[in-house]
């Protein structure tokens, strides 16, 4: 990545209003949207096909656990955090061991987590 290219964040979230808010905050901090996905299959395709630098990952996408997405991100050594309405300890591996932010989230904490994806 060159110095003038923005950090590209993949947003994986099945709730349109939350996805829109996440995209807004990503852009507010000066990063770019590297794609949005509302299903495991969409997310895996974007990870394979697009240049991304990190991701925000909803733990449950239309009733499907997103653990395979976490595995794909880890395989590419891409930073991510899990966003979920569940408690972290309720999540299966590899989600329960990932950085975590609970829904409903605090906007400042969300901003902090997004900024940390570039470190």
C-alpha positions as CSV (number, residue, x, y, z in Angstrom):
1,X,0.0,0.0,0.0
2,X,1.4,3.4,-0.9
3,X,1.3,6.3,1.5
4,X,-1.5,8.1,-0.5
5,X,-3.9,5.2,-0.6
6,X,-6.4,5.1,2.2
7,X,-6.8,2.1,4.5
8,X,-9.6,0.0,3.0
9,X,-12.0,-1.6,5.5
10,X,-14.4,-4.4,4.7
11,X,-17.8,-4.0,6.5
12,X,-19.6,-7.4,7.1
13,X,-23.0,-6.7,8.6
14,X,-26.5,-8.0,7.7
15,X,-28.5,-5.1,9.2
16,X,-28.6,-2.3,6.6
17,X,-28.9,0.6,9.2
18,X,-25.9,-0.7,11.2
19,X,-23.9,-1.3,8.0
20,X,-24.6,2.3,6.9
21,X,-23.5,3.6,10.3
22,X,-20.3,1.5,10.2
23,X,-19.5,2.8,6.7
24,X,-20.1,6.4,7.8
25,X,-17.7,6.0,10.8
26,X,-15.1,4.3,8.6
27,X,-15.2,7.2,6.2
28,X,-15.3,9.7,9.0
29,X,-11.9,8.5,10.3
30,X,-10.4,8.9,6.8
31,X,-10.5,5.3,5.7
32,X,-12.2,3.9,2.6
33,X,-14.8,1.2,2.3
34,X,-13.2,-1.9,0.9
35,X,-16.6,-3.5,0.3
36,X,-19.7,-4.4,2.2
37,X,-21.2,-7.8,2.7
38,X,-24.4,-9.1,4.3
39,X,-23.6,-12.8,4.0
40,X,-20.8,-15.2,4.6
41,X,-20.5,-16.0,0.9
42,X,-20.4,-12.3,-0.1
43,X,-17.7,-11.6,2.6
44,X,-15.5,-14.5,1.5
45,X,-15.7,-13.4,-2.2
46,X,-14.7,-9.8,-1.3
47,X,-11.8,-11.1,0.8
48,X,-10.7,-13.2,-2.1
49,X,-11.2,-10.5,-4.8
50,X,-10.7,-7.1,-3.3
51,X,-7.8,-5.3,-1.7
52,X,-8.7,-4.8,2.0
53,X,-6.6,-3.8,5.0
54,X,-9.0,-4.8,7.8
55,X,-12.6,-5.7,8.6
56,X,-15.5,-5.2,10.9
57,X,-17.2,-8.6,11.2
58,X,-20.8,-9.2,12.5
59,X,-20.8,-12.6,14.3
60,X,-24.1,-13.7,12.9
61,X,-25.2,-13.0,9.3
62,X,-28.9,-13.9,8.6
63,X,-28.6,-16.8,11.2
64,X,-25.2,-18.1,9.9
65,X,-22.1,-17.9,12.0
66,X,-19.3,-15.9,10.4
67,X,-16.5,-18.0,11.8
68,X,-15.4,-19.0,8.3
69,X,-14.9,-15.3,7.5
70,X,-12.8,-14.8,10.6
71,X,-10.7,-17.8,9.4
72,X,-10.2,-16.3,6.0
73,X,-9.2,-12.9,7.5
74,X,-6.7,-14.6,9.8
75,X,-5.3,-16.7,6.9
76,X,-4.5,-13.4,5.1
77,X,-3.2,-11.8,8.3
78,X,-5.8,-9.1,8.1
79,X,-6.9,-7.3,11.3
80,X,-10.5,-7.4,12.3
81,X,-12.9,-7.1,15.2
82,X,-16.2,-8.8,15.9
83,X,-19.3,-6.8,16.4
84,X,-22.2,-8.7,18.0
85,X,-25.3,-8.5,20.1
86,X,-24.2,-11.7,21.8
87,X,-21.8,-11.8,24.7
88,X,-18.2,-12.5,23.6
89,X,-18.1,-15.7,25.7
90,X,-21.2,-17.0,23.9
91,X,-19.4,-16.9,20.5
92,X,-17.8,-19.9,19.0
93,X,-14.1,-20.0,18.2
94,X,-12.6,-18.3,16.2
95,X,-14.9,-15.4,17.0
96,X,-14.7,-15.6,20.8
97,X,-10.9,-15.1,20.7
98,X,-11.0,-12.0,18.4
99,X,-11.1,-8.4,19.4
100,X,-14.8,-7.7,20.2
101,X,-17.3,-4.8,20.4
102,X,-20.8,-5.4,21.8
103,X,-24.0,-4.1,20.1
104,X,-25.3,-1.6,20.8
105,X,-21.9,0.0,20.6
106,X,-20.5,3.3,21.8
107,X,-19.6,5.6,18.9
108,X,-16.3,6.6,20.4
109,X,-15.3,3.0,21.1
110,X,-16.3,2.1,17.5
111,X,-14.1,4.9,16.2
112,X,-11.2,3.7,18.4
113,X,-11.6,0.1,17.2
114,X,-11.7,1.2,13.5
115,X,-8.6,3.3,13.9
116,X,-6.8,0.4,15.5
117,X,-7.3,-1.8,12.4
118,X,-4.5,0.2,10.7
119,X,-1.9,-0.5,13.4
